[in-house]
Amino acid sequence: MAEQTFEKKILCIGAGYVGGPTMAMIAAKCPQYKITVVDINAARIAAWQTDELPIYEPGLLDVVKKARGRNLFFSTDVDAGIYEADIIFVSVNTPTKTFGIGAGKAADLQYWELTARNILKVSDKSKIIVEKSTLPVRTAEAMSRILNSNEKNIHFEVLSNPEFLAEGTAIRDLEAPDRVLIGSRETPLGLKARAELVEVYSNWVPKERVITSNVWSAELSKLVANAFLAQRISSINSISALCEKTEADVSEISKAIGTDSRIGAKFLNSSVGFGGSCFKKDILNLVYIAESYGLPEVAAYWESVVHINDWQQTRFVRRMISTMFNTVSGKRIAVFGFAFKKDTGDTR
């Protein structure tokens, strides 16, 4: 039986919350492409090949099963995947640094750098590299510098294609996205690479929803989007404290202001604060970037969003304790809903 031929071979390095669902959707919508997802975590790769996927998202299993074994493959052989790929999505973890310069705010890029150097080592032909991880602005320049300092006479064009998925609705977000953002260098090679990635998404995303920009704007847009969403949550949470003092109802206020078309209703539900994997990390990254460029006022403004979030959590706990006569000794406290939002298994 002849080996199936594909128009393009697309690789994703990283089989986590972003890489797995994104590649599953591309594979489901584009049977003409071979999609391979690689990860050094063997247990995670094994789980992607069962009905017990390593992450939970409504509808994800159906999308994976549609393409798995047809044009969607999972592997721990990173080098083989790199070698054959035409387009490589990099979706490795970029946590907040815990030590060194920028500790507590800056993104830790050690996994990203190791990945870039491995791509260079294994490749023997020119490739398009797509940043899918959330990265600081100007990262593409550093990645391009690493990749293109080679004597192999091959060229790597680095694009930024940030994800805007919300946990719990990732499949819906992938199938009918508000927008797909693709950033590239404004050079002939950059524009050519951008057009190739636009072609991939155009298999199911309407043309008017594919936005193109320079690579720096695309990188920064992801951080800014999360910062703006987190700011809305912190803003309404600060008002919830005022409501408790004045006997106003924060849910009624949210409804009243949410009907204003200039504001909108989303992200105006007061709660204990925002959790999850992105908001705090991305805001602190934005704070660090602002500080690095000598903009302390900008940094302080966005850092205050994180402070309000931390304060809201502390305020909730103090209020809870005060209603129990200032002691939790001998009390039973139930938590209904441990994940940070519905339809997810994420407790970060």
C-alpha positions in Angstrom: 0.0 0.0 0.0 1.5 3.3 -1.1 2.3 5.9 1.6 -0.3 8.7 1.7 1.0 12.0 0.4 0.2 15.3 2.0 0.3 18.9 0.7 2.1 20.1 3.8 3.6 18.5 6.9 2.9 20.6 10.0 4.5 19.9 13.4 3.6 21.2 16.8 6.2 21.0 19.6 4.3 20.8 22.8 1.2 18.7 23.5 -0.4 20.8 26.2 -3.5 23.0 26.5 -2.7 25.0 23.4 -0.8 22.7 21.1 -3.1 19.6 21.3 -6.5 21.2 20.7 -5.1 23.6 18.0 -3.5 20.9 16.0 -6.5 18.6 16.4 -8.7 21.3 14.9 -6.3 22.0 12.0 -6.2 18.2 11.3 -10.0 17.9 11.4 -10.5 20.8 9.1 -7.5 20.1 6.7 -7.3 16.4 5.8 -4.8 17.3 3.1 -2.1 18.2 5.7 -0.2 15.8 7.9 -0.3 17.1 11.5 2.1 15.7 14.1 2.2 16.7 17.7 5.4 15.9 19.7 6.3 16.2 23.3 9.1 14.8 25.5 6.4 13.8 28.1 5.7 10.1 27.1 2.7 9.8 29.4 1.0 12.8 27.9 1.6 11.6 24.3 0.2 8.2 25.2 -2.9 9.8 26.7 -3.5 11.7 23.5 -3.8 8.3 21.7 -6.6 7.1 24.0 -10.1 8.2 24.9 -8.7 9.6 28.2 -7.1 12.7 26.9 -4.6 14.5 29.1 -6.8 17.7 29.2 -10.5 18.2 29.4 -12.3 20.4 26.9 -16.0 19.9 25.9 -16.0 18.5 22.3 -12.2 17.9 22.2 -12.4 14.1 22.1 -14.7 14.1 19.1 -12.4 16.4 17.1 -9.3 14.3 18.0 -11.1 11.0 17.0 -12.1 12.5 13.7 -8.5 13.0 12.6 -6.4 10.7 14.8 -4.7 8.0 12.7 -5.9 9.7 9.4 -3.7 12.9 9.4 -3.2 13.6 13.1 -0.4 11.8 14.9 1.2 12.0 18.3 4.9 11.1 19.0 7.8 11.5 21.4 10.3 11.5 18.5 10.8 15.3 18.4 13.8 15.1 16.0 12.0 13.1 13.4 9.0 15.5 13.5 11.3 18.5 13.1 13.2 16.9 10.2 10.2 16.3 8.0 8.1 19.3 8.9 7.5 22.3 6.5 5.8 24.4 9.2 6.7 24.1 13.0 4.4 25.5 15.7 6.3 26.1 19.0 3.9 25.6 21.9 6.3 25.0 24.8 5.7 26.2 28.4 6.8 29.8 29.2 6.2 30.1 33.0 7.2 33.1 35.1 10.8 33.1 36.1 11.5 32.0 39.7 15.1 33.3 39.9 17.5 35.6 38.1 16.9 38.9 36.4 13.1 39.5 36.1 12.2 36.8 38.7 8.5 36.9 39.6 7.5 38.8 36.4 9.5 38.0 33.3 8.7 34.9 31.2 11.1 32.0 31.5 12.3 31.2 28.0 14.7 28.3 28.7 12.4 25.7 27.1 11.8 28.0 24.1 15.5 28.5 23.6 16.3 24.8 23.8 13.6 24.1 21.2 15.0 26.8 18.8 18.5 25.3 19.1 17.1 21.8 18.5 15.2 22.9 15.4 18.4 24.3 14.0 20.4 21.2 14.8 18.0 18.8 13.1 16.8 20.8 10.1 18.3 20.4 6.7 15.9 22.6 4.7 14.2 26.0 5.2 11.1 26.1 7.4 8.5 28.4 8.8 8.5 28.6 12.6 5.3 29.7 14.3 5.3 31.1 17.8 2.2 29.7 19.5 3.4 30.1 23.1 2.7 33.3 24.9 6.0 35.2 24.6 7.3 38.6 25.3 7.4 41.2 22.5 10.6 41.0 20.4 11.0 37.2 21.1 10.7 36.4 17.4 13.8 38.5 16.7 15.8 36.5 19.2 14.5 33.2 17.8 15.3 34.3 14.3 18.8 35.2 15.4 19.4 31.8 16.9 17.9 29.9 13.9 19.5 31.9 11.1 23.0 32.0 12.5 23.8 28.8 10.6 26.2 27.5 7.9 23.7 25.2 6.3 22.5 27.7 3.8 18.9 27.3 5.0 16.5 30.1 6.2 13.9 30.1 8.9 11.1 32.7 8.8 9.6 33.2 12.3 5.9 34.1 12.6 3.8 35.0 15.6 0.4 33.4 15.8 -0.8 33.9 19.4 -3.7 31.8 20.8 -6.8 33.4 22.1 -8.5 30.3 23.5 -10.5 30.4 26.7 -10.4 27.2 28.8 -13.8 25.5 28.8 -14.7 26.9 25.3 -11.5 26.1 23.4 -13.1 23.9 20.7 -15.8 26.5 20.1 -13.1 29.2 20.0 -11.0 27.2 17.5 -13.9 26.3 15.2 -15.4 29.8 15.1 -12.7 32.2 16.3 -13.3 35.9 16.8 -10.1 36.4 15.0 -6.9 34.6 14.0 -3.8 36.9 14.3 -0.7 36.3 12.2 2.3 38.5 12.5 5.4 38.5 10.3 8.3 40.6 9.2 7.3 43.1 6.5 9.8 41.6 4.0 9.2 39.5 0.9 10.1 36.3 2.7 8.1 37.3 5.8 5.0 38.1 3.7 5.4 34.8 1.8 5.5 32.8 5.0 2.6 34.8 6.4 0.5 33.9 3.3 1.3 30.2 3.8 -0.1 30.3 7.3 -3.1 32.4 6.2 -3.8 29.6 3.7 -3.9 27.0 6.5 -6.5 28.8 8.5 -8.5 29.9 5.4 -9.7 26.2 5.1 -12.4 27.0 7.7 -11.9 30.6 9.1 -13.6 33.4 7.1 -11.1 35.7 5.4 -12.3 38.8 7.3 -11.5 37.1 10.6 -7.8 36.5 9.7 -5.9 39.6 10.8 -2.3 40.2 9.8 0.2 42.5 11.4 3.9 43.0 11.9 5.4 40.3 14.2 5.9 42.6 17.2 2.3 43.7 17.2 1.1 40.1 17.2 3.4 39.2 20.1 2.2 42.1 22.2 -1.5 41.7 21.4 -1.7 38.4 23.3 -0.4 39.9 26.5 -2.5 43.0 26.1 -5.7 41.0 25.5 -5.3 39.0 28.7 -4.4 42.1 30.6 -7.5 43.9 29.5 -9.7 40.9 30.4 -8.1 40.6 33.8 -8.5 44.3 34.4 -12.2 44.0 33.9 -12.4 41.3 36.5 -10.3 43.2 39.0 -12.4 46.4 38.3 -15.7 44.7 39.1 -14.2 43.0 42.1 -13.1 46.4 43.5 -16.7 47.6 43.1 -18.0 44.5 44.9 -16.2 45.7 48.1 -17.9 49.1 47.8 -21.2 47.4 47.3 -20.8 45.5 50.5 -20.3 48.7 52.4 -23.2 50.5 50.7 -25.8 47.7 50.4 -25.7 47.9 46.7 -25.9 44.7 44.7 -22.8 44.0 42.5 -24.7 41.7 40.2 -27.3 44.4 39.5 -24.5 46.9 38.8 -22.9 44.4 36.5 -26.1 43.9 34.6 -26.7 47.7 34.4 -23.3 48.6 33.1 -23.0 45.5 30.9 -25.9 46.6 28.8 -23.8 49.6 27.6 -22.6 48.6 24.2 -19.4 50.4 24.8 -18.7 48.2 27.8 -20.4 44.9 27.2 -21.4 42.1 29.7 -18.5 39.8 29.5 -15.9 39.5 32.3 -18.1 41.5 34.7 -19.0 38.7 37.1 -17.6 39.5 40.5 -15.9 36.5 42.2 -13.1 35.6 44.5 -10.6 36.7 41.8 -9.2 35.4 38.5 -7.3 32.1 38.4 -6.0 29.9 35.6 -2.8 29.7 33.8 -2.6 33.0 31.9 -3.9 36.2 33.4 -1.5 36.8 36.3 1.5 35.4 34.4 0.8 37.5 31.3 0.1 40.7 33.3 3.4 40.4 35.2 5.2 39.8 31.9 3.6 43.0 30.6 4.7 44.8 33.8 8.3 43.5 33.4 8.4 44.6 29.7 7.2 48.1 30.7 9.8 48.4 33.4 12.5 47.2 31.0 11.6 50.0 28.6 11.7 52.6 31.4 7.9 53.0 31.8 7.4 52.7 35.6 3.9 54.4 35.5 2.7 51.9 32.9 4.1 49.0 34.9 2.6 50.3 38.2 -0.9 50.6 36.5 -1.0 47.0 35.3 0.6 45.7 38.5 -2.3 47.2 40.4 -4.6 44.8 38.6 -2.7 41.9 40.1 -2.7 43.6 43.5 -6.5 44.1 43.4 -6.9 40.4 42.5 -4.7 39.3 45.4 -6.6 41.7 47.7 -9.9 40.3 46.7 -8.9 36.8 47.6 -7.6 37.9 51.0 -10.7 40.0 51.6 -12.9 37.0 50.9 -11.1 34.8 53.3 -11.1 37.5 56.1 -14.8 38.0 55.6 -15.5 34.3 55.7 -13.4 33.9 58.9 -15.2 36.9 60.6 -18.6 35.3 60.0 -17.3 32.2 61.9 -16.5 34.2 65.0 -12.8 34.7 63.9 -11.9 31.0 64.2 -11.9 28.1 61.8 -11.1 25.6 64.6 -13.6 22.7 64.5 -15.4 24.1 61.5 -16.1 22.3 58.2 -15.6 24.3 55.1 -16.9 23.0 51.8 -15.7 24.2 48.4 -18.2 23.7 45.5 -16.3 24.0 42.3 -12.6 23.6 42.6 -11.5 24.2 39.0 -10.9 27.9 38.3 -13.9 27.9 35.9 -16.6 25.6 34.6 -15.9 22.9 32.0 -12.2 22.7 32.8 -10.0 20.5 34.9 -7.5 23.3 35.6 -7.1 24.2 39.3 -4.3 26.7 38.9 
